[in-house]
């Protein structure tokens, strides 16, 4: 289960609306914010693919300027990959030639 810490940068006037949107998503924990519009967010997801999708959802919230990764912990997910329990999607593989 990967856990990631993020700084979500917002327009200061939109910060409270963004916080409410973030709190409405399962797996999100808002730990605080400052007057400049920065929000400290922790994501606790089942897979890193889910986390990546969530970050893309957050980027689409009106007022969000940036979602910056501060830290990532995914040791248990790596163990599941090694055991074959999880098969991650690899977005950088070559496309089949037609």
C-alpha positions in Angstrom: 0.0 0.0 0.0 1.8 3.1 -1.2 1.7 6.3 0.9 2.7 9.6 -0.6 3.1 13.1 0.8 2.2 16.0 -1.5 2.0 19.7 -1.5 -1.0 20.9 -3.4 -0.5 24.5 -4.5 -3.7 26.5 -5.0 -4.9 30.0 -5.6 -5.2 31.4 -2.1 -8.9 32.4 -2.7 -9.7 28.9 -3.8 -7.8 27.1 -1.0 -10.9 26.3 1.2 -12.8 24.9 -1.8 -9.9 22.7 -2.8 -9.5 21.5 0.8 -13.2 20.5 0.9 -12.8 18.6 -2.5 -9.7 16.8 -1.2 -11.4 15.8 2.0 -14.3 14.3 0.0 -12.0 11.7 -1.7 -11.3 8.4 0.0 -7.7 7.8 0.8 -6.9 11.5 1.2 -5.8 13.2 4.5 -5.3 16.9 4.6 -2.8 17.8 7.3 -2.7 21.6 7.0 -2.3 24.6 4.8 -0.8 28.1 4.8 -2.1 31.5 3.8 -0.2 31.3 0.5 -2.5 28.4 -0.7 -0.2 25.4 0.0 -2.0 22.3 1.3 -0.2 19.4 2.9 -1.8 16.1 1.6 -1.1 12.5 2.3 -2.5 9.8 -0.1 -2.9 6.3 1.1 -3.8 4.1 -1.9 -3.9 0.4 -2.7 -1.5 0.7 -5.7 0.8 3.3 -7.2 -1.3 3.2 -10.3 -4.3 4.3 -8.2 -2.2 7.0 -6.6 -1.2 8.3 -10.1 -4.8 8.4 -11.1 -5.7 10.3 -7.9 -3.0 12.9 -8.5 -4.4 13.4 -12.0 -7.9 13.9 -10.5 -6.6 16.4 -8.0 -4.9 18.4 -10.8 -8.3 18.9 -12.4 -9.9 20.5 -9.2 -10.6 24.1 -10.0 -8.1 26.4 -8.3 -5.3 23.7 -8.1 -2.1 25.1 -9.6 0.3 22.2 -8.9 0.6 18.8 -7.1 4.1 18.3 -5.9 5.4 15.0 -4.5 7.3 15.4 -1.2 7.8 11.7 -0.3 6.7 8.2 -1.3 6.8 5.0 0.6 5.8 1.8 -1.2 7.9 -1.1 0.3 4.9 -3.4 0.7 3.8 -2.8 -2.9 7.3 -3.8 -4.1 7.0 -7.1 -2.1 3.6 -7.8 -3.7 5.1 -7.1 -7.2 8.0 -9.5 -6.4 5.5 -12.2 -5.3 3.4 -11.7 -8.5 0.4 -10.5 -6.5 0.4 -7.1 -8.3 1.4 -6.7 -12.0 2.1 -3.0 -12.5 1.2 -1.3 -15.7 4.3 -0.1 -17.4 3.5 3.1 -19.4 6.9 3.3 -21.1 6.9 0.1 -23.1 7.3 0.1 -26.8 4.2 0.1 -28.9 3.7 -3.0 -31.1 4.8 -2.4 -34.7 2.0 -2.6 -37.2 
